[in-house]
Amino acid sequence: MSISKQYLKTKPACKVTFVVPKEQAASAATVAVLGEFNDWQALAMKKQKNGDFSTTLTLPTAQEFQFRYLIDNDNWCNDNEADAFVPSPLSYDQNSVLRL
């Protein structure tokens, strides 16, 4: 899994691309990203020709956001390239943290 950040020069925002590689998604039909940036609502990621799933969001800077991936509406996953990990308030799992 990977995260790439592109800070905008004209405003305090950052384009963040979330990628779940085909090796992690295996034979998944759907992958979604959920986090504080979208009120934990499932945002479907688009399957690329190479089998990866990805999506790009423009988020405000000087903030941090917790998030996770949901594969086939069943498997929760963290991003191993997240900036940090914190305990989830809802389970014994951890949430990935994105710092901008």
KOLMILUM-728211 format. One line per 3 residues: number of its first residue (from 0); their letters; for each residue x, y, z of C-alpha. Coordinates in steps of 0.05 Angstrom, whole numbers. Layout:
! residues N
NUM) A) X/Y/Z ~ ...
END
This chain:
! residues 100
0) MSI) 0/0/0 ~ 24/70/-12 ~ 8/142/-2
3) SKQ) 35/199/-44 ~ 27/273/-26 ~ 30/332/-73
6) YLK) 25/399/-37 ~ -9/455/-76 ~ 28/520/-83
9) TKP) -34/564/-90 ~ -73/543/-28 ~ -64/505/37
12) ACK) -83/438/9 ~ -50/373/-12 ~ -70/322/-65
15) VTF) -64/254/-32 ~ -64/190/-74 ~ -81/126/-37
18) VVP) -61/61/-72 ~ -76/-11/-52 ~ -32/-55/-97
21) KEQ) -60/-116/-131 ~ -18/-160/-85 ~ -54/-133/-24
24) AAS) -123/-130/-57 ~ -114/-202/-82 ~ -179/-220/-119
27) AAT) -219/-163/-88 ~ -279/-138/-126 ~ -282/-72/-86
30) VAV) -235/-31/-45 ~ -255/33/-7 ~ -219/83/35
33) LGE) -255/110/98 ~ -230/162/145 ~ -240/226/184
36) FND) -233/265/119 ~ -299/235/93 ~ -336/222/159
39) WQA) -318/148/154 ~ -362/138/93 ~ -337/87/42
42) LAM) -304/121/-17 ~ -296/70/-73 ~ -227/65/-102
45) KKQ) -219/55/-177 ~ -188/-9/-203 ~ -130/7/-249
48) KNG) -109/-34/-310 ~ -50/-62/-272 ~ -97/-89/-217
51) DFS) -82/-35/-165 ~ -138/4/-133 ~ -129/79/-124
54) TTL) -162/146/-110 ~ -139/217/-102 ~ -167/268/-53
57) TLP) -151/341/-41 ~ -145/352/34 ~ -129/412/77
60) TAQ) -58/418/105 ~ -35/427/177 ~ -81/370/199
63) EFQ) -79/296/210 ~ -131/245/192 ~ -144/173/214
66) FRY) -164/125/159 ~ -169/51/138 ~ -182/11/76
69) LID) -242/-36/69 ~ -234/-94/20 ~ -297/-128/-6
72) NDN) -338/-97/51 ~ -306/-148/97 ~ -231/-140/109
75) WCN) -204/-78/144 ~ -132/-60/127 ~ -82/-6/147
78) DNE) -32/27/102 ~ 38/5/120 ~ 65/72/94
81) ADA) 20/113/140 ~ 53/169/180 ~ 31/137/245
84) FVP) -17/87/276 ~ -66/99/334 ~ -114/54/371
87) SPL) -184/53/342 ~ -238/78/390 ~ -285/25/362
90) SYD) -244/-39/365 ~ -178/-70/385 ~ -150/-52/317
93) QNS) -107/7/299 ~ -123/63/249 ~ -72/91/199
96) VLR) -56/165/207 ~ -42/214/151 ~ -6/278/170
99) L) -7/337/123
END
